Amino acid sequence: MDSKVILITGASSGIGKSTSVLLLKKGHTVYSAARRTEKMEDLKREGAHIIKLDVTSEESASAAIRQILDEQGHIDVLVNNAGFGQYGAIENVSTDDAQKQFDVNVFGLARLCRLVLPEMRKQKSGRIINVGSMAGHFCEPHGGWYHSSKHAVAGLSGCLRQEVRKFGIKVIQIEPGEIRSEWSGIAMQNLCESSAGTVYSKGAEKQSRLYAFGEKHLATGPEAVAKKIAAAATCRRPRLVYRTGFGCVGLSLASALLPRRWFDAIFIRLFT
Ligand SMILES: NC(=O)c1ccc[n+]([C@@H]2O[C@H](COP(=O)([O-])OP(=O)(O)OC[C@H]3O[C@@H](n4cnc5c(N)ncnc54)[C@H](OP(=O)(O)O)[C@@H]3O)[C@@H](O)[C@H]2O)c1
């Protein structure tokens, strides 16, 4: 097997951790990165190289790429997976918090692309795998900053894909549906905190109850996304977009096919 050097961001839990485990099992050289390195001791035991990384810091991100290049001499695959949900009504989320959302989900992802591209261009090969979301295809109340960040990731991935193909670099977008991880708990905690005592609190409570139900009973395990990322990282002709996880096909289709008023009516009824 052709062993690859792979950097995975957001590897301390959920999709990033599962992807690290799968790619290690397949014999690749895996650099697993996140802020909470103490949560990656298990990956270290499996053979992962652990990197402390905050994707919002230029210094931290360039040190991570420098370390990989110093140790391996090249980098084959970047999996831009780090992300979180800054949920809250647009009226309630401060500009600072909105900026933090984009700093991680969009500018952090773009920063790592910029850092690996010169090396991948030199190699005339490489893959950048961006974890977007089904949230990049539709809208829901209280998800303004998260959804717009994932719409932005879809746009960036598409533009980048066209720009770098002539250098032998492939850009692939992953669009998970509802996946079991820490994501939902963090997003709903942000929603409840920002909505407490405001006119949005009733809707926020309904939404967090439904999300908790979804996380417990409907969400797909992160291993399903890990399999798609592994295929995107290693198969000869990867697809441009991979989708998996509860709701990803149904919701994207419904948003494309239903009249917008009908689609809005469902979410307004559910979450406001
Ligand atoms: N779960 C879902 O239903 C779902 C659906 C669609 C898309 N997604 C996307 O999938 C990706 C992975 O999410 P997940 O479901 O696996 O959630 P998760 O379990 O909460 O994992 C998120 C990861 O991102 C990392 N992260 C957050 N902020 C960071 C920062 N500033 N610098 C570096 N790492 C940071 C976290 O690590 P540290 O806190 O240790 O840094 C953690 O490892 C995200 O982009 C998410 O938006 C998730």
The ligand as a MOL file (V3000), in Angstrom:
LIG
                    3D

  0  0  0     0  0            999 V3000
M  V30 BEGIN CTAB
M  V30 COUNTS 48 52 0 0 0
M  V30 BEGIN ATOM
M  V30 1 N -21.3610 16.3970 14.3880 0
M  V30 2 C -22.1100 16.7640 13.3920 0
M  V30 3 O -23.3440 16.5340 13.3730 0
M  V30 4 C -21.4930 17.4620 12.2070 0
M  V30 5 C -22.2630 17.5730 11.0360 0
M  V30 6 C -21.7210 18.2230 9.9410 0
M  V30 7 C -20.4410 18.7450 9.9930 0
M  V30 8 N -19.7170 18.6270 11.1460 0 CHG=1
M  V30 9 C -18.3600 19.2070 11.1380 0
M  V30 10 O -17.4320 18.1820 11.3730 0
M  V30 11 C -16.2490 18.7330 11.9550 0
M  V30 12 C -15.8590 17.8970 13.1610 0
M  V30 13 O -16.8730 18.0080 14.1350 0
M  V30 14 P -17.2730 16.8460 15.1530 0
M  V30 15 O -18.6720 16.5010 14.8880 0
M  V30 16 O -16.2540 15.7810 15.1620 0 CHG=-1
M  V30 17 O -17.2560 17.7090 16.5060 0
M  V30 18 P -16.3580 17.6220 17.8310 0
M  V30 19 O -16.4200 16.2640 18.4200 0
M  V30 20 O -16.8090 18.7770 18.6740 0
M  V30 21 O -14.8760 17.8960 17.2910 0
M  V30 22 C -14.4690 19.1670 16.9000 0
M  V30 23 C -12.9560 19.2180 16.8660 0
M  V30 24 O -12.5560 20.5370 16.4420 0
M  V30 25 C -11.5050 20.9520 17.2760 0
M  V30 26 N -11.3980 22.4080 17.3600 0
M  V30 27 C -12.3460 23.3000 17.7330 0
M  V30 28 N -11.8300 24.5320 17.7420 0
M  V30 29 C -10.5240 24.4100 17.3780 0
M  V30 30 C -9.4470 25.3310 17.1970 0
M  V30 31 N -9.5790 26.6460 17.4140 0
M  V30 32 N -8.2160 24.8500 16.8010 0
M  V30 33 C -8.0500 23.5380 16.5960 0
M  V30 34 N -9.0310 22.6140 16.7470 0
M  V30 35 C -10.2460 23.0660 17.1350 0
M  V30 36 C -11.7800 20.3200 18.6350 0
M  V30 37 O -10.5610 20.1460 19.3310 0
M  V30 38 P -10.0300 21.0250 20.5640 0
M  V30 39 O -11.2300 21.6190 21.2440 0
M  V30 40 O -9.2930 20.0260 21.4060 0
M  V30 41 O -9.1300 22.0200 19.9190 0
M  V30 42 C -12.3350 18.9540 18.2170 0
M  V30 43 O -11.2720 18.0390 18.0650 0
M  V30 44 C -16.5890 20.1820 12.2670 0
M  V30 45 O -16.0550 21.0120 11.2580 0
M  V30 46 C -18.1000 20.2120 12.2500 0
M  V30 47 O -18.6100 21.4870 11.9340 0
M  V30 48 C -20.2140 17.9930 12.2380 0
M  V30 END ATOM
M  V30 BEGIN BOND
M  V30 1 1 1 2
M  V30 2 2 2 3
M  V30 3 1 2 4
M  V30 4 1 4 5
M  V30 5 2 4 48
M  V30 6 2 5 6
M  V30 7 1 6 7
M  V30 8 2 7 8
M  V30 9 1 8 9
M  V30 10 1 8 48
M  V30 11 1 9 10
M  V30 12 1 9 46
M  V30 13 1 10 11
M  V30 14 1 11 12
M  V30 15 1 11 44
M  V30 16 1 12 13
M  V30 17 1 13 14
M  V30 18 2 14 15
M  V30 19 1 14 16
M  V30 20 1 14 17
M  V30 21 1 17 18
M  V30 22 2 18 19
M  V30 23 1 18 20
M  V30 24 1 18 21
M  V30 25 1 21 22
M  V30 26 1 22 23
M  V30 27 1 23 24
M  V30 28 1 23 42
M  V30 29 1 24 25
M  V30 30 1 25 26
M  V30 31 1 25 36
M  V30 32 1 26 27
M  V30 33 1 26 35
M  V30 34 2 27 28
M  V30 35 1 28 29
M  V30 36 1 29 30
M  V30 37 2 29 35
M  V30 38 1 30 31
M  V30 39 2 30 32
M  V30 40 1 32 33
M  V30 41 2 33 34
M  V30 42 1 34 35
M  V30 43 1 36 37
M  V30 44 1 36 42
M  V30 45 1 37 38
M  V30 46 2 38 39
M  V30 47 1 38 40
M  V30 48 1 38 41
M  V30 49 1 42 43
M  V30 50 1 44 45
M  V30 51 1 44 46
M  V30 52 1 46 47
M  V30 END BOND
M  V30 END CTAB
M  END
